[in-house]
Amino acid sequence: MSGPGHPADPRYPIGRFEYAGEADDGRRREWIDQIAALPAEFRAAVRAAGPKRLDTPYRPGGWTVRQVVHHVPDSHMNAFIRFKLALTEPEPTIKPYDETLWADLGDVRGTPVDVSLTLLDALHERWVVLLRSLAAADFQRTFIHPEQGRAVTLDRTLALYAWHGRHHTGHVRQAVS
């Protein structure tokens, strides 16, 4: 059976994001470890796809592998900044962005994917250092997401981005199969 959110749904190769609520230290460590592992896992998936598949959509109507490769560091840079804002300001309102429009900009078409893979390496190295330095209470800090109209905890954001990296790694792997 396939359908939205089912692993057989090519839009969600690892299933839809689900957040069960309050996290404990063990769960946070797991998510941080997933964020730490992402650059190498993502790079391996891109290498397996090969240069001939970079401009192939990972599914009909989906982004190309190249767009996905550039999207992940774009998205994770925004997440890193959201963490830093929430850690340094009382419930800041973040700036959303249109990821679809970002995926169509000239830097996506004109930048070698290795540049974004290297950016992801450096970004995640910094982000993981920050994440591992936080106390449990820090993950309860929030920012306001204007499109969602509510406060979002760093715990939820951590879980989301641990999923997000695996989600897009799944997309790149789909391009190979």
N, C-alpha and C positions, 0 to 999 in steps of 0.2 A: 504494500500500500504506500502510495506517495501522496504528498500534499504539503501545504505550507508548514514548515517546521519539522517535517519528517526527514530523517537523514537521506532518504532517496530523492528529496527535493533538491535539485542542483543549486538553488539559491542559498541553501543552508546545509552544507555538506557535513557539519557536525551537529546539526539541530539548531533551533533558535536559542537565543540567549535567555537564560532563566536565572533569576536571582531569588534565593530562598529567604533572604532577610539577613538578620544579624550573623556576622561571621565571627569565628574564633581565630586565635593565633595560628593554629594549624592550617586552617583553610586559607588564611592570608599568605602564609609561607608558600603554600601550593600555588596560589595565583602569582605571587612574586617570582617563584621558580619558573613558571610558564612564561612570564614576561622576560625573564633572563634568558631562557632557552630559545625564544622566538627568532632572534636574528640568524642563528646557525640553522635552525629548522627551515626557516623561510628561504634562506639562501640555497639550501640543498634542494628544496622544491623547485626553485627558479632554475637552478642548474639542470635538474632532471627534465624540466620543460624544454630547455634548450633555446637557442636564439631564433630558430625557425618558428617557434610557437609564441614568441613575444607579442605579436600583433594579431593573435588568434583569441577570440572571446573564449572564456572558460566554459561558457554555456551559451545557447542561442539567446540573443538579446542582452547578454551580460557584457561587462567590461573585458577588455583584452588583458592578457597577462601583464603587459607593460603598464596599463593603467592601475592594475591591482598593486604591482610592485611600487609604484610611486605613491599610491594612495595610503599604504600602510604607514610609512613614516610621516606623511602629512597628518594623518589622523592621530598618530601617537605623539607627535609634537604638540598638537592641540591638547591632548590628554595630560601630557607632562606640565604644560603651562596651567591647565585647570587645577592640577594638584598643587602647584606652587602658589597660585592665587588663593586657593582655599586654605592653605597652610599659613598664609601671611596676611589675609584680610578677613574681616567678619562677613561671612556669607556673600561673597562677590557674585555679581551677575556675569556669566561668561558670554563670550561672543560666539554664537553658532556660525557655521559656514556651510556653503552648499557644495558637498563633496562631489556631486555630479559635474558641476561647473568646474571645480578644481581639476577633475580628471580629464577635462577637455582643453586645459590651458597648454600653451606652447612648451612649457618646461617638461610636461609629461611626454609629449611627442619627441622633443629634441634632446632630452638628457639620457645618457646611457643608464641602464638599470643598475649597473654597479655603483653609480653615485648614490642612488637611493638605498641600496643595500648597505653601503658604507655608512651613510647617515643613520640608518636604523641601528647598526652596530654601536655607534657612538652615543646616540640618543638613549638606547636601552642600558648602556653601561652607566650613564649618569642617572637615569630614572631608577634603576635597581639600587644604586647606592642610596638615593633619597628614600626609596620605599623601605629598605632594610634599616634605615635610621629612625623610622617613625615608631612611636608608642601606639598601643592599641587605641587610646583615646583620640589620637590624630586622625584615625580612619573614620571617626564619627563627624569630623568637620564636613561642612557642606558648601556647595556653590549653588546658585540659582541658574537653571537652564531655562531661558525664556521660551523656547519652543515647547518644553514640557510643562512650564508654568509651576514648577515646584523646586524645592531644595533636593539636591542629590548628594548622598554621602560619598566620601572617598572610598569606603568599603564597596559600595555598589559600583563605583567607577573602576576600581581595581578589578573586580570580578568581570565587568564588561570588557575591559581591554585585554585581560587574560584570554577571554573567549574570542575577542575580535582578531587577535593574531592567529589563533588556531583556525578560525573561520576562514580567513583569507589564505592561509596556507592550504587549506582544503580546496579552495577555488583554484589555486595554481596547480595542485595535484590533479584536479579534474581535467585540466588542459592536456595532461599527459595521457590520460586514459581514453 
